[in-house]
Amino acid sequence: MHGHGHGYPVALVLGGVVSVQSGAAIAFHLFDELGPAGTVLLRVALAAAVLGALWRPPLRGRSPAAMRSALLFGVALAGMNLSFYAGLERVPLGIAVTLEFVGPLGVALAASRRALDLVWVALAAGGILLLSPDLGDGLDPLGAGLCLLAGAFWAAYIVLSERVGRAFERGEGLALALAFASALLLAPGIAQGGADLLRPELLAAGLAVAMLSSAIPYSFELEALRHLRTGTFGVLMSLEPAAAALVGFVALDQGLRAPELLAVAMVVAASAGALSRAAHPPRDA
């Protein structure tokens, strides 16, 4: 354990979980000025700048296959963040992350052949169904759909992160992918954010989102995964929808009703069950 108790990697994962949701709460406040696409562009481009400076990924001598993996990784990153923020503009943070969690849950279940996993499928489906009566009646259907789309991109991100991890050293693959993602987000980001993207106070808030949502959790998770089994990591990450509901309540004044809280709890329980046996760590994007 490199001289650390078990508490150290656990604290890193939980710190990363809270960091991601705090970043989302700050991002939410930027939507009025920049729109979801402008906010995503700031977050991803600034994260690319920070991680690019940190890892300095060399471009020479890369195989076409490695570059293709990094490009696909960038597409998954851009798609996930753009659809998630567009959904977050329309549905509360706790529900947005709960719906998005179908991604890592799906990856974990797809790799498994255990009968017990049918229980997790049923539990997660029950949680999602609990939210469905709200659709159109307080829960925006387009917002919910965008969060599920973000989940599909998250699933792709998890699978691709393994491939990119094999092709590149440490964080070099992610730094490259973030640069590709920034290029993809330029047009929609500038269309929504315009000249406001250059306002110093919004740039500062964007940098805070980039650090809280990308750089800090990525570094924490990278370190934690050196000490934890993938399954243990997965169970801890499953707390993300609950953390999102809490941060949404405290920071955004988004109270959830009892059925919604039960839905979050069911998806957390299903994720913990399924991800306890996960082959792929459900890394944050």
Beta strands, then each sheet from edge to edge (+ up, - down):
end
